[in-house]
Amino acid sequence: MSDDTRDLPPEAQRALAEAEERRKKAKELDLPAELGGRDGPEPVRYGDWEKKGIAIDF
């Protein structure tokens, strides 16, 4: 564990260790390539859509 997590309660340290273990065991999704999709970062991840220069937040 890193130094910044040592001051956390034992329960929080255990939760972080369990989450790290789950991330290590997780398999990466084998998704097909999107046809006709948007270029650049995934808009849903960043919370906005842009089309023809107009940004729409949701």
HTML snippet that shows the backbone in 3Dmol.js (N, CA, C, O; Angstrom):
<script src="https://3Dmol.org/build/3Dmol-min.js"></script>
<div id="view" style="width:600px;height:400px;position:relative"></div>
<script>
const pdb = `
ATOM      1  N   MET A   1       0.829  -1.174   0.000  1.00  0.00           N
ATOM      2  CA  MET A   1       0.000   0.000   0.000  1.00  0.00           C
ATOM      3  C   MET A   1       0.874   1.237   0.000  1.00  0.00           C
ATOM      4  O   MET A   1       1.981   1.238   0.538  1.00  0.00           O
ATOM      5  N   SER A   2       0.362   2.283  -0.608  1.00  0.00           N
ATOM      6  CA  SER A   2       1.151   3.508  -0.662  1.00  0.00           C
ATOM      7  C   SER A   2       1.068   4.252   0.663  1.00  0.00           C
ATOM      8  O   SER A   2       0.226   3.958   1.511  1.00  0.00           O
ATOM      9  N   ASP A   3       1.951   5.210   0.819  1.00  0.00           N
ATOM     10  CA  ASP A   3       2.026   5.961   2.070  1.00  0.00           C
ATOM     11  C   ASP A   3       0.757   6.754   2.340  1.00  0.00           C
ATOM     12  O   ASP A   3       0.382   6.926   3.500  1.00  0.00           O
ATOM     13  N   ASP A   4       0.082   7.245   1.295  1.00  0.00           N
ATOM     14  CA  ASP A   4      -1.101   8.072   1.509  1.00  0.00           C
ATOM     15  C   ASP A   4      -2.315   7.272   1.983  1.00  0.00           C
ATOM     16  O   ASP A   4      -3.285   7.864   2.456  1.00  0.00           O
ATOM     17  N   THR A   5      -2.284   5.949   1.867  1.00  0.00           N
ATOM     18  CA  THR A   5      -3.401   5.132   2.349  1.00  0.00           C
ATOM     19  C   THR A   5      -3.162   4.595   3.752  1.00  0.00           C
ATOM     20  O   THR A   5      -4.068   4.012   4.346  1.00  0.00           O
ATOM     21  N   ARG A   6      -1.968   4.778   4.295  1.00  0.00           N
ATOM     22  CA  ARG A   6      -1.663   4.254   5.628  1.00  0.00           C
ATOM     23  C   ARG A   6      -2.449   4.961   6.727  1.00  0.00           C
ATOM     24  O   ARG A   6      -2.689   4.375   7.783  1.00  0.00           O
ATOM     25  N   ASP A   7      -2.856   6.213   6.496  1.00  0.00           N
ATOM     26  CA  ASP A   7      -3.602   6.936   7.521  1.00  0.00           C
ATOM     27  C   ASP A   7      -5.105   6.670   7.438  1.00  0.00           C
ATOM     28  O   ASP A   7      -5.876   7.266   8.190  1.00  0.00           O
ATOM     29  N   LEU A   8      -5.529   5.792   6.544  1.00  0.00           N
ATOM     30  CA  LEU A   8      -6.934   5.412   6.447  1.00  0.00           C
ATOM     31  C   LEU A   8      -7.268   4.338   7.477  1.00  0.00           C
ATOM     32  O   LEU A   8      -6.389   3.603   7.926  1.00  0.00           O
ATOM     33  N   PRO A   9      -8.545   4.251   7.847  1.00  0.00           N
ATOM     34  CA  PRO A   9      -8.947   3.166   8.761  1.00  0.00           C
ATOM     35  C   PRO A   9      -8.709   1.799   8.113  1.00  0.00           C
ATOM     36  O   PRO A   9      -8.661   1.700   6.887  1.00  0.00           O
ATOM     37  N   PRO A  10      -8.562   0.758   8.915  1.00  0.00           N
ATOM     38  CA  PRO A  10      -8.309  -0.586   8.363  1.00  0.00           C
ATOM     39  C   PRO A  10      -9.390  -1.043   7.379  1.00  0.00           C
ATOM     40  O   PRO A  10      -9.095  -1.732   6.403  1.00  0.00           O
ATOM     41  N   GLU A  11     -10.632  -0.659   7.638  1.00  0.00           N
ATOM     42  CA  GLU A  11     -11.723  -1.055   6.745  1.00  0.00           C
ATOM     43  C   GLU A  11     -11.535  -0.452   5.359  1.00  0.00           C
ATOM     44  O   GLU A  11     -11.748  -1.121   4.348  1.00  0.00           O
ATOM     45  N   ALA A  12     -11.134   0.816   5.317  1.00  0.00           N
ATOM     46  CA  ALA A  12     -10.916   1.483   4.039  1.00  0.00           C
ATOM     47  C   ALA A  12      -9.722   0.876   3.311  1.00  0.00           C
ATOM     48  O   ALA A  12      -9.754   0.706   2.092  1.00  0.00           O
ATOM     49  N   GLN A  13      -8.675   0.550   4.053  1.00  0.00           N
ATOM     50  CA  GLN A  13      -7.498  -0.085   3.444  1.00  0.00           C
ATOM     51  C   GLN A  13      -7.891  -1.433   2.844  1.00  0.00           C
ATOM     52  O   GLN A  13      -7.470  -1.771   1.737  1.00  0.00           O
ATOM     53  N   ARG A  14      -8.699  -2.201   3.576  1.00  0.00           N
ATOM     54  CA  ARG A  14      -9.139  -3.498   3.069  1.00  0.00           C
ATOM     55  C   ARG A  14      -9.991  -3.330   1.810  1.00  0.00           C
ATOM     56  O   ARG A  14      -9.842  -4.090   0.853  1.00  0.00           O
ATOM     57  N   ALA A  15     -10.887  -2.334   1.810  1.00  0.00           N
ATOM     58  CA  ALA A  15     -11.737  -2.091   0.648  1.00  0.00           C
ATOM     59  C   ALA A  15     -10.900  -1.717  -0.571  1.00  0.00           C
ATOM     60  O   ALA A  15     -11.168  -2.184  -1.677  1.00  0.00           O
ATOM     61  N   LEU A  16      -9.888  -0.877  -0.371  1.00  0.00           N
ATOM     62  CA  LEU A  16      -9.015  -0.500  -1.479  1.00  0.00           C
ATOM     63  C   LEU A  16      -8.237  -1.702  -2.012  1.00  0.00           C
ATOM     64  O   LEU A  16      -8.063  -1.846  -3.222  1.00  0.00           O
ATOM     65  N   ALA A  17      -7.771  -2.558  -1.110  1.00  0.00           N
ATOM     66  CA  ALA A  17      -7.037  -3.755  -1.534  1.00  0.00           C
ATOM     67  C   ALA A  17      -7.949  -4.699  -2.312  1.00  0.00           C
ATOM     68  O   ALA A  17      -7.532  -5.278  -3.316  1.00  0.00           O
ATOM     69  N   GLU A  18      -9.189  -4.857  -1.855  1.00  0.00           N
ATOM     70  CA  GLU A  18     -10.143  -5.713  -2.569  1.00  0.00           C
ATOM     71  C   GLU A  18     -10.469  -5.151  -3.948  1.00  0.00           C
ATOM     72  O   GLU A  18     -10.571  -5.905  -4.915  1.00  0.00           O
ATOM     73  N   ALA A  19     -10.633  -3.844  -4.045  1.00  0.00           N
ATOM     74  CA  ALA A  19     -10.917  -3.219  -5.334  1.00  0.00           C
ATOM     75  C   ALA A  19      -9.748  -3.399  -6.297  1.00  0.00           C
ATOM     76  O   ALA A  19      -9.950  -3.661  -7.482  1.00  0.00           O
ATOM     77  N   GLU A  20      -8.534  -3.260  -5.789  1.00  0.00           N
ATOM     78  CA  GLU A  20      -7.352  -3.451  -6.627  1.00  0.00           C
ATOM     79  C   GLU A  20      -7.275  -4.895  -7.136  1.00  0.00           C
ATOM     80  O   GLU A  20      -6.923  -5.135  -8.291  1.00  0.00           O
ATOM     81  N   GLU A  21      -7.603  -5.834  -6.278  1.00  0.00           N
ATOM     82  CA  GLU A  21      -7.603  -7.241  -6.684  1.00  0.00           C
ATOM     83  C   GLU A  21      -8.646  -7.505  -7.762  1.00  0.00           C
ATOM     84  O   GLU A  21      -8.382  -8.237  -8.716  1.00  0.00           O
ATOM     85  N   ARG A  22      -9.834  -6.911  -7.616  1.00  0.00           N
ATOM     86  CA  ARG A  22     -10.877  -7.063  -8.645  1.00  0.00           C
ATOM     87  C   ARG A  22     -10.421  -6.468  -9.972  1.00  0.00           C
ATOM     88  O   ARG A  22     -10.668  -7.049 -11.029  1.00  0.00           O
ATOM     89  N   ARG A  23      -9.755  -5.311  -9.924  1.00  0.00           N
ATOM     90  CA  ARG A  23      -9.268  -4.697 -11.167  1.00  0.00           C
ATOM     91  C   ARG A  23      -8.239  -5.585 -11.848  1.00  0.00           C
ATOM     92  O   ARG A  23      -8.216  -5.674 -13.075  1.00  0.00           O
ATOM     93  N   LYS A  24      -7.390  -6.243 -11.069  1.00  0.00           N
ATOM     94  CA  LYS A  24      -6.378  -7.124 -11.655  1.00  0.00           C
ATOM     95  C   LYS A  24      -7.020  -8.341 -12.322  1.00  0.00           C
ATOM     96  O   LYS A  24      -6.538  -8.815 -13.351  1.00  0.00           O
ATOM     97  N   LYS A  25      -8.109  -8.844 -11.732  1.00  0.00           N
ATOM     98  CA  LYS A  25      -8.771 -10.030 -12.265  1.00  0.00           C
ATOM     99  C   LYS A  25      -9.728  -9.716 -13.412  1.00  0.00           C
ATOM    100  O   LYS A  25     -10.089 -10.613 -14.173  1.00  0.00           O
ATOM    101  N   ALA A  26     -10.142  -8.462 -13.545  1.00  0.00           N
ATOM    102  CA  ALA A  26     -11.120  -8.083 -14.563  1.00  0.00           C
ATOM    103  C   ALA A  26     -10.536  -8.291 -15.956  1.00  0.00           C
ATOM    104  O   ALA A  26      -9.372  -7.982 -16.214  1.00  0.00           O
ATOM    105  N   LYS A  27     -11.353  -8.810 -16.828  1.00  0.00           N
ATOM    106  CA  LYS A  27     -10.936  -9.014 -18.206  1.00  0.00           C
ATOM    107  C   LYS A  27     -11.359  -7.804 -19.027  1.00  0.00           C
ATOM    108  O   LYS A  27     -12.406  -7.201 -18.789  1.00  0.00           O
ATOM    109  N   GLU A  28     -10.529  -7.469 -19.989  1.00  0.00           N
ATOM    110  CA  GLU A  28     -10.863  -6.369 -20.856  1.00  0.00           C
ATOM    111  C   GLU A  28     -11.920  -6.836 -21.859  1.00  0.00           C
ATOM    112  O   GLU A  28     -11.860  -7.958 -22.362  1.00  0.00           O
ATOM    113  N   LEU A  29     -12.878  -5.967 -22.139  1.00  0.00           N
ATOM    114  CA  LEU A  29     -13.952  -6.318 -23.054  1.00  0.00           C
ATOM    115  C   LEU A  29     -13.431  -6.355 -24.480  1.00  0.00           C
ATOM    116  O   LEU A  29     -12.673  -5.483 -24.904  1.00  0.00           O
ATOM    117  N   ASP A  30     -13.849  -7.371 -25.208  1.00  0.00           N
ATOM    118  CA  ASP A  30     -13.476  -7.504 -26.611  1.00  0.00           C
ATOM    119  C   ASP A  30     -14.665  -7.037 -27.444  1.00  0.00           C
ATOM    120  O   ASP A  30     -15.460  -7.845 -27.924  1.00  0.00           O
ATOM    121  N   LEU A  31     -14.774  -5.722 -27.606  1.00  0.00           N
ATOM    122  CA  LEU A  31     -15.901  -5.145 -28.325  1.00  0.00           C
ATOM    123  C   LEU A  31     -15.551  -4.946 -29.793  1.00  0.00           C
ATOM    124  O   LEU A  31     -14.403  -4.648 -30.122  1.00  0.00           O
ATOM    125  N   PRO A  32     -16.537  -5.108 -30.681  1.00  0.00           N
ATOM    126  CA  PRO A  32     -16.271  -4.852 -32.099  1.00  0.00           C
ATOM    127  C   PRO A  32     -16.075  -3.353 -32.336  1.00  0.00           C
ATOM    128  O   PRO A  32     -16.527  -2.528 -31.543  1.00  0.00           O
ATOM    129  N   ALA A  33     -15.410  -3.020 -33.409  1.00  0.00           N
ATOM    130  CA  ALA A  33     -15.202  -1.609 -33.747  1.00  0.00           C
ATOM    131  C   ALA A  33     -16.538  -0.972 -34.104  1.00  0.00           C
ATOM    132  O   ALA A  33     -17.385  -1.600 -34.738  1.00  0.00           O
ATOM    133  N   GLU A  34     -16.718   0.272 -33.695  1.00  0.00           N
ATOM    134  CA  GLU A  34     -17.952   0.984 -33.986  1.00  0.00           C
ATOM    135  C   GLU A  34     -17.872   1.559 -35.393  1.00  0.00           C
ATOM    136  O   GLU A  34     -16.892   2.214 -35.749  1.00  0.00           O
ATOM    137  N   LEU A  35     -18.891   1.317 -36.179  1.00  0.00           N
ATOM    138  CA  LEU A  35     -18.947   1.837 -37.537  1.00  0.00           C
ATOM    139  C   LEU A  35     -19.691   3.169 -37.523  1.00  0.00           C
ATOM    140  O   LEU A  35     -20.808   3.251 -37.014  1.00  0.00           O
ATOM    141  N   GLY A  36     -19.085   4.197 -38.072  1.00  0.00           N
ATOM    142  CA  GLY A  36     -19.728   5.510 -38.137  1.00  0.00           C
ATOM    143  C   GLY A  36     -19.773   6.230 -36.807  1.00  0.00           C
ATOM    144  O   GLY A  36     -20.584   7.140 -36.632  1.00  0.00           O
ATOM    145  N   GLY A  37     -18.929   5.851 -35.867  1.00  0.00           N
ATOM    146  CA  GLY A  37     -18.924   6.469 -34.545  1.00  0.00           C
ATOM    147  C   GLY A  37     -18.197   7.799 -34.532  1.00  0.00           C
ATOM    148  O   GLY A  37     -17.644   8.236 -35.541  1.00  0.00           O
ATOM    149  N   ARG A  38     -18.206   8.433 -33.372  1.00  0.00           N
ATOM    150  CA  ARG A  38     -17.558   9.727 -33.195  1.00  0.00           C
ATOM    151  C   ARG A  38     -16.053   9.563 -33.055  1.00  0.00           C
ATOM    152  O   ARG A  38     -15.579   8.532 -32.579  1.00  0.00           O
ATOM    153  N   ASP A  39     -15.310  10.568 -33.464  1.00  0.00           N
ATOM    154  CA  ASP A  39     -13.859  10.586 -33.263  1.00  0.00           C
ATOM    155  C   ASP A  39     -13.565  11.210 -31.909  1.00  0.00           C
ATOM    156  O   ASP A  39     -14.386  11.954 -31.372  1.00  0.00           O
ATOM    157  N   GLY A  40     -12.408  10.913 -31.362  1.00  0.00           N
ATOM    158  CA  GLY A  40     -11.981  11.532 -30.115  1.00  0.00           C
ATOM    159  C   GLY A  40     -12.472  10.783 -28.899  1.00  0.00           C
ATOM    160  O   GLY A  40     -12.892   9.630 -28.995  1.00  0.00           O
ATOM    161  N   PRO A  41     -12.416  11.456 -27.727  1.00  0.00           N
ATOM    162  CA  PRO A  41     -12.798  10.810 -26.470  1.00  0.00           C
ATOM    163  C   PRO A  41     -14.282  10.435 -26.454  1.00  0.00           C
ATOM    164  O   PRO A  41     -15.102  11.063 -27.124  1.00  0.00           O
ATOM    165  N   GLU A  42     -14.600   9.423 -25.695  1.00  0.00           N
ATOM    166  CA  GLU A  42     -15.985   8.971 -25.568  1.00  0.00           C
ATOM    167  C   GLU A  42     -16.836  10.077 -24.936  1.00  0.00           C
ATOM    168  O   GLU A  42     -16.560  10.476 -23.805  1.00  0.00           O
ATOM    169  N   PRO A  43     -17.864  10.588 -25.631  1.00  0.00           N
ATOM    170  CA  PRO A  43     -18.638  11.708 -25.091  1.00  0.00           C
ATOM    171  C   PRO A  43     -19.402  11.372 -23.814  1.00  0.00           C
ATOM    172  O   PRO A  43     -19.571  12.240 -22.958  1.00  0.00           O
ATOM    173  N   VAL A  44     -19.855  10.159 -23.669  1.00  0.00           N
ATOM    174  CA  VAL A  44     -20.601   9.796 -22.466  1.00  0.00           C
ATOM    175  C   VAL A  44     -19.689   9.861 -21.248  1.00  0.00           C
ATOM    176  O   VAL A  44     -20.123  10.249 -20.164  1.00  0.00           O
ATOM    177  N   ARG A  45     -18.447   9.489 -21.421  1.00  0.00           N
ATOM    178  CA  ARG A  45     -17.503   9.502 -20.305  1.00  0.00           C
ATOM    179  C   ARG A  45     -17.262  10.922 -19.810  1.00  0.00           C
ATOM    180  O   ARG A  45     -17.114  11.143 -18.608  1.00  0.00           O
ATOM    181  N   TYR A  46     -17.222  11.877 -20.719  1.00  0.00           N
ATOM    182  CA  TYR A  46     -16.918  13.253 -20.347  1.00  0.00           C
ATOM    183  C   TYR A  46     -18.177  14.100 -20.166  1.00  0.00           C
ATOM    184  O   TYR A  46     -18.063  15.283 -19.843  1.00  0.00           O
ATOM    185  N   GLY A  47     -19.359  13.545 -20.360  1.00  0.00           N
ATOM    186  CA  GLY A  47     -20.602  14.220 -20.018  1.00  0.00           C
ATOM    187  C   GLY A  47     -21.115  15.235 -21.013  1.00  0.00           C
ATOM    188  O   GLY A  47     -21.993  16.024 -20.663  1.00  0.00           O
ATOM    189  N   ASP A  48     -20.612  15.257 -22.242  1.00  0.00           N
ATOM    190  CA  ASP A  48     -21.207  16.168 -23.209  1.00  0.00           C
ATOM    191  C   ASP A  48     -21.090  15.604 -24.614  1.00  0.00           C
ATOM    192  O   ASP A  48     -20.227  14.773 -24.897  1.00  0.00           O
ATOM    193  N   TRP A  49     -21.952  16.058 -25.470  1.00  0.00           N
ATOM    194  CA  TRP A  49     -21.943  15.682 -26.871  1.00  0.00           C
ATOM    195  C   TRP A  49     -21.707  16.937 -27.687  1.00  0.00           C
ATOM    196  O   TRP A  49     -22.124  18.027 -27.296  1.00  0.00           O
ATOM    197  N   GLU A  50     -21.048  16.787 -28.805  1.00  0.00           N
ATOM    198  CA  GLU A  50     -20.809  17.920 -29.691  1.00  0.00           C
ATOM    199  C   GLU A  50     -21.150  17.461 -31.101  1.00  0.00           C
ATOM    200  O   GLU A  50     -20.691  16.416 -31.562  1.00  0.00           O
ATOM    201  N   LYS A  51     -21.959  18.257 -31.767  1.00  0.00           N
ATOM    202  CA  LYS A  51     -22.306  17.959 -33.146  1.00  0.00           C
ATOM    203  C   LYS A  51     -22.359  19.269 -33.898  1.00  0.00           C
ATOM    204  O   LYS A  51     -23.102  20.178 -33.530  1.00  0.00           O
ATOM    205  N   LYS A  52     -21.570  19.365 -34.951  1.00  0.00           N
ATOM    206  CA  LYS A  52     -21.500  20.573 -35.770  1.00  0.00           C
ATOM    207  C   LYS A  52     -21.167  21.804 -34.932  1.00  0.00           C
ATOM    208  O   LYS A  52     -21.723  22.878 -35.162  1.00  0.00           O
ATOM    209  N   GLY A  53     -20.265  21.655 -33.964  1.00  0.00           N
ATOM    210  CA  GLY A  53     -19.802  22.776 -33.183  1.00  0.00           C
ATOM    211  C   GLY A  53     -20.669  23.178 -32.020  1.00  0.00           C
ATOM    212  O   GLY A  53     -20.335  24.127 -31.311  1.00  0.00           O
ATOM    213  N   ILE A  54     -21.779  22.485 -31.797  1.00  0.00           N
ATOM    214  CA  ILE A  54     -22.663  22.804 -30.670  1.00  0.00           C
ATOM    215  C   ILE A  54     -22.512  21.723 -29.621  1.00  0.00           C
ATOM    216  O   ILE A  54     -22.704  20.540 -29.905  1.00  0.00           O
ATOM    217  N   ALA A  55     -22.166  22.129 -28.402  1.00  0.00           N
ATOM    218  CA  ALA A  55     -22.002  21.185 -27.288  1.00  0.00           C
ATOM    219  C   ALA A  55     -23.300  21.094 -26.519  1.00  0.00           C
ATOM    220  O   ALA A  55     -23.934  22.110 -26.232  1.00  0.00           O
ATOM    221  N   ILE A  56     -23.693  19.884 -26.189  1.00  0.00           N
ATOM    222  CA  ILE A  56     -24.905  19.634 -25.430  1.00  0.00           C
ATOM    223  C   ILE A  56     -24.509  18.871 -24.186  1.00  0.00           C
ATOM    224  O   ILE A  56     -23.995  17.758 -24.291  1.00  0.00           O
ATOM    225  N   ASP A  57     -24.732  19.436 -23.013  1.00  0.00           N
ATOM    226  CA  ASP A  57     -24.422  18.774 -21.750  1.00  0.00           C
ATOM    227  C   ASP A  57     -25.666  18.100 -21.228  1.00  0.00           C
ATOM    228  O   ASP A  57     -26.775  18.620 -21.351  1.00  0.00           O
ATOM    229  N   PHE A  58     -25.470  16.947 -20.651  1.00  0.00           N
ATOM    230  CA  PHE A  58     -26.591  16.269 -19.982  1.00  0.00           C
ATOM    231  C   PHE A  58     -26.111  15.548 -18.765  1.00  0.00           C
ATOM    232  O   PHE A  58     -26.905  14.917 -18.067  1.00  0.00           O
TER     233      PHE A  58
END
`;
const viewer = $3Dmol.createViewer("view");
viewer.addModel(pdb, "pdb");
viewer.setStyle({}, {cartoon: {color: "spectrum"}});
viewer.zoomTo();
viewer.render();
</script>
